[in-house]
Amino acid sequence: MDLPKFILGDNTEYPNAIFVIHTEFPRFIINLENDEVEWFEDFHEEDKKELESETENAILMATQFYDREIANYEE
């Protein structure tokens, strides 16, 4: 199955949360309400430096994805 790179999610137990799921490495879910990130990967200490820059970019892309999706709904 081909998955989109990003998926929007919500949950009635967290009524104010807006979740974006990143399905490619490094896989994570971010709550845009508070920018909390939950990783689906285990990282080695030596990988953390490289991951920091990738993470910033992936979170920026997740936020941009959300903005595009909301704009599409509003049209």
N, C-alpha and C positions, 0 to 999 in steps of 0.2 A: 504494500500500500504506500502510495506517495502522500506524505503529509505536507501541509504548508509550513513554511518556516516559523510563522507566528499564528497563534490561536487565541482568540478572546475567550475569557471565562468569567463566570460570576457564580455566586453562591448565596442563597438566602440567609445563611448563618452569618454572613459578612455583608450586610446591605450596602455599605459605603465603599466596599472594595471593588477595584477594577483589576482583574488578573490578565496578564499577557503571558502565554506559555511559549517559550522558545524551544523548538523541537530538534534543533541541530546542535552539535557540539560547540560550546559547552551548554548543555541543556539546563534550563532553569525556568522558574516561574517568578514573575515580579508582580507585586501588588502596587499599582500606581498610586494608590491612596497614600501610602507611606514609604514607597520605594524599597520595601523589604524584599529581599531576594532569597529564594530557596533553591539550592542546587540539586540536580539529579545526578551529579558526577562526584567522584572522589578525586581529589587533586594531590599530587606529590608536591612537596615543599619547593623543589627546583622548578616546577611549572608555574608557581604562583606569580612570578614577575611578569612573564609573558601573558598570563591569564588576565592580569589587571588591565592591560590596555585593550585586550579583546573584550573584556567584560564591559568596559566603558562604552565601547562601540556597540556592542550587542544591546545594552540597555537603552542607548540613544535610538537605535533602530526599532526597538520594541515600543518606545514612546512615539516615534514617528508613525509606526504601523497603527497604533491606537488612534492617533490624530486623523490619519487617512480614513480609517474605518468609520469613525464618528462623522467625518465630513460626508462620506458616502451615504450614511443613514439619513443625514439631514437633507440631502438632495431629493 
